């Protein structure tokens, strides 16, 4: 492998280096690829700016020993990603560890074999009630409640920013206002990505896409307008309002209903509120025998709500990765 890497000629331009790095990272997480490309471009362009008398080929050849060839950098990012994922994702009791990617398969083969031999499959009941041990379940529930606030903010910011920027484009001040607005959208997408990664456990970019500050305003604005990632990010922010309303309504309705069923007998004892099944003002069933039925129904609904929240978190994370990550 190393002989193959060193035998391959180094790229002579920064775009060629980035293209080789992207090809070497093929199949990896898109968010990690975006971070790796950003780091590489920022480092190479800063080195080029500090050495104005040298060409891109000379700068790349000079930093190859310290930063590495594209294939070497790709290997480092893959290994680092495996290490970070192992540190962040502790397997639940009885759940086998997440399989390592091919690069780390040789390193983790022994440990994975032992774990697979000693792991017992979980029963359906253990899987149903085991959701309470997953920290991302509570993160997903909190995200569903928080999404109403973030959805309103994102929608308002995009609508206001777009209308203000477009209306001022006839004036000279409209260009910097539009540039600032599009830049703020990129920053907000990074903030949303950090929230998603923290609460939902979905890998999101930890750095913005690289913007060449040496280009003029009109060139940078043109690049943003022709970049599909800009419009996908704006679409995501607009969708967050209806999604936030739906998530918040669903979470509050299910949680309040399950808790009301769970604590209905306690309300009967403390506040003398009769517990029963009411239909059109008629109490069809009441009595002490109904208490355990309501408690069991409340517990089942509460755990079903947790499973639904975890599923919504995974789906929303996949949508966010598709819209907020440059593929």
URUR-V510316 format. One record per residue. SS is DSSP state (H for helix, E for strand, - for the rest). PHI is phi in degrees with one decimal (* if undefined). D_LAST is the distance of its C-alpha to the last C-alpha in Angstrom with 1 decimal. Layout:
ss = (SS SS)
phi = (PHI PHI)
d_last = (D_LAST D_LAST)
This chain:
ss = (- H H H H H H - - - - - - H H H H H H H H H H H - - - - - H H H H H H H H H H H H H H H H H H H H H - - - - - H H H H H H H H - - - - - - H H H H H H H H H H H H H H H H H H H - - - - - - - - - - - - - H H H H H H H H H H H H H H H H H - - - - - H H H H H H H H H H - H H H H H H H H H H H H H H H H H H H H H H H H H H H H H H H H H H - - - - H H H H H H H H H H H H H H H H H H H H H H H H H H H H - - - - - - - - - - - - - - - - H H H H H H H H H H - H H H H H H H H H H H H H H H H H H H H H H H H H H H H H H H H H H H - H H H H H H H H - - - - E E E E - - E E E E E - - H H H H H H H H H H H H H H H H H H H H H H H H H H H H H H H H H H H H - - -)
phi = (* -63.6 -62.9 -66.2 -64.3 -72.3 -74.7 -74.7 -67.0 -72.0 -65.7 -105.7 -132.9 -64.3 -57.7 -66.5 -61.7 -65.6 -66.6 -67.1 -65.7 -61.1 -66.1 -68.6 -95.5 -56.7 92.3 -81.7 -62.0 -57.8 -66.1 -66.6 -62.4 -61.7 -65.2 -65.4 -66.0 -63.2 -59.8 -65.5 -67.3 -62.4 -66.5 -67.6 -72.1 -68.3 -65.7 -67.0 -69.3 -78.8 -126.3 -64.2 -86.0 -112.8 -80.6 -62.5 -62.8 -67.8 -65.6 -62.9 -64.8 -72.3 -94.7 -61.4 -72.0 -90.9 -87.5 111.3 -71.4 -54.1 -66.3 -67.5 -63.2 -62.5 -62.2 -63.5 -65.8 -63.5 -65.6 -64.1 -63.5 -61.7 -63.2 -66.0 -63.9 -66.0 -71.9 -87.6 -110.2 -81.9 -61.2 -70.8 -57.7 84.4 -101.2 -66.8 -65.1 -66.0 -65.4 -79.5 -65.9 -55.6 -63.0 -99.2 -62.5 -66.4 -73.1 -97.7 -61.3 -62.7 -65.5 -65.1 -64.8 -65.3 -64.8 -65.9 -72.7 -99.4 -86.2 -103.6 -63.2 -84.5 -74.7 -63.0 -66.6 -65.9 -67.8 -68.0 -84.4 -71.3 -61.9 -68.7 -87.6 -86.1 -63.3 -72.9 -63.8 -69.5 -63.6 -66.8 -62.1 -65.5 -65.8 -62.7 -75.3 -70.4 -63.4 -64.8 -68.9 -65.8 -64.0 -63.1 -64.9 -61.5 -62.3 -63.6 -64.1 -68.4 -63.2 -66.6 -64.1 -65.9 -65.2 -67.7 -65.3 -66.4 -71.2 -94.5 -66.1 -73.0 -107.1 -65.3 -72.9 -66.3 -66.1 -65.4 -64.7 -65.4 -63.7 -66.2 -64.1 -64.0 -65.2 -66.2 -64.1 -64.8 -65.3 -64.2 -65.8 -67.6 -63.3 -62.5 -62.7 -67.2 -64.3 -63.5 -66.3 -70.9 -89.6 -105.3 75.1 -101.1 -63.0 -126.6 -60.1 -105.8 -141.4 -74.4 -67.2 -70.4 -119.3 -74.9 -73.8 -76.6 -79.4 -73.4 -60.2 -63.2 -66.5 -67.5 -64.7 -60.9 -65.3 -67.0 -69.3 -85.6 -86.3 -61.7 -61.3 -62.5 -72.7 -66.8 -66.4 -62.4 -62.0 -60.6 -65.3 -69.6 -70.3 -66.3 -68.0 -64.6 -66.0 -62.9 -62.8 -65.7 -61.8 -64.0 -63.2 -65.2 -66.0 -66.6 -66.1 -68.2 -65.2 -65.6 -66.9 -65.0 -69.4 -63.5 -66.4 -66.9 -105.1 -59.6 -60.7 -65.4 -65.7 -65.5 -74.5 -81.0 -114.3 55.9 -93.1 -63.5 -96.5 -167.2 -109.1 -102.5 -134.8 55.6 80.0 -109.8 -83.6 -80.1 -153.9 -156.5 128.1 -63.9 -62.7 -79.4 -58.8 -62.2 -63.0 -66.2 -64.3 -62.4 -62.9 -65.5 -64.8 -62.6 -67.1 -64.8 -70.5 -64.6 -64.5 -63.2 -63.9 -64.2 -62.9 -64.3 -66.1 -63.6 -61.7 -67.4 -65.9 -65.2 -62.0 -66.2 -64.3 -63.5 -63.3 -70.8 -93.2 -99.7 -105.7 -75.9 -89.4)
d_last = (27.1 28.2 30.3 27.4 25.3 28.2 29.2 25.9 26.3 24.4 22.2 24.2 21.7 19.0 16.3 17.5 17.5 13.8 13.0 15.3 13.9 10.3 12.4 14.6 12.0 10.9 11.2 11.0 9.6 6.0 8.3 10.6 8.5 7.9 11.6 12.8 11.5 13.2 16.2 16.7 16.5 18.7 21.2 21.5 21.9 24.4 26.3 26.4 27.8 30.4 31.5 32.0 34.3 31.9 29.3 25.7 26.8 29.6 27.5 25.0 28.0 29.6 26.9 26.0 28.8 27.8 23.9 23.5 22.1 18.4 19.3 21.5 19.0 16.5 19.5 20.4 17.1 17.2 20.9 20.5 17.9 20.5 23.3 21.7 20.9 24.5 25.9 24.1 24.5 28.2 29.0 31.3 34.8 35.0 31.3 30.1 27.7 24.0 23.6 22.3 19.7 21.4 21.7 23.7 25.5 28.5 28.9 28.8 30.6 34.0 33.1 31.0 34.0 36.4 34.3 33.9 37.7 38.7 36.3 37.9 36.0 36.2 38.2 37.0 39.0 37.4 33.9 34.9 36.6 34.4 31.6 33.8 33.0 29.2 28.5 25.3 27.5 29.2 26.0 24.8 28.2 28.1 24.6 26.0 29.0 27.1 24.6 27.5 28.0 24.4 23.8 26.8 25.9 22.3 23.7 26.7 24.7 22.4 25.4 27.7 25.4 24.4 28.1 29.5 27.2 27.7 31.5 31.8 30.1 33.6 34.7 33.7 32.7 30.0 27.6 27.6 27.5 24.3 22.7 23.8 22.5 19.0 19.1 20.5 17.7 15.3 17.9 18.4 14.8 15.3 18.6 17.4 14.9 17.9 20.0 17.8 17.5 21.3 22.5 20.3 19.3 15.6 13.7 12.0 11.3 14.8 14.4 13.3 11.2 14.0 16.5 19.1 22.3 24.4 23.2 25.4 24.8 24.6 22.0 19.8 20.3 19.6 16.3 15.3 16.7 14.9 11.4 10.0 8.5 12.2 13.4 11.2 12.5 15.9 15.8 15.2 18.1 20.3 19.7 20.7 24.3 25.1 23.2 25.0 28.3 27.8 26.7 29.7 32.1 31.3 31.5 34.7 36.4 35.8 36.6 39.7 40.9 40.6 42.2 45.0 45.8 45.7 48.1 50.2 53.2 53.1 53.4 56.3 58.1 57.5 57.6 59.6 57.0 57.7 55.0 54.8 53.0 53.6 53.2 54.5 56.6 58.2 57.8 57.5 57.4 58.3 59.8 59.0 57.8 54.8 53.6 52.0 50.4 48.7 47.6 46.2 44.4 43.0 41.8 40.1 38.4 37.3 35.6 34.1 32.7 31.1 29.5 28.3 26.8 25.0 23.6 22.5 20.9 18.8 17.8 17.1 15.0 12.9 12.7 12.1 9.1 7.6 9.0 9.1 6.0 3.8 0.0)
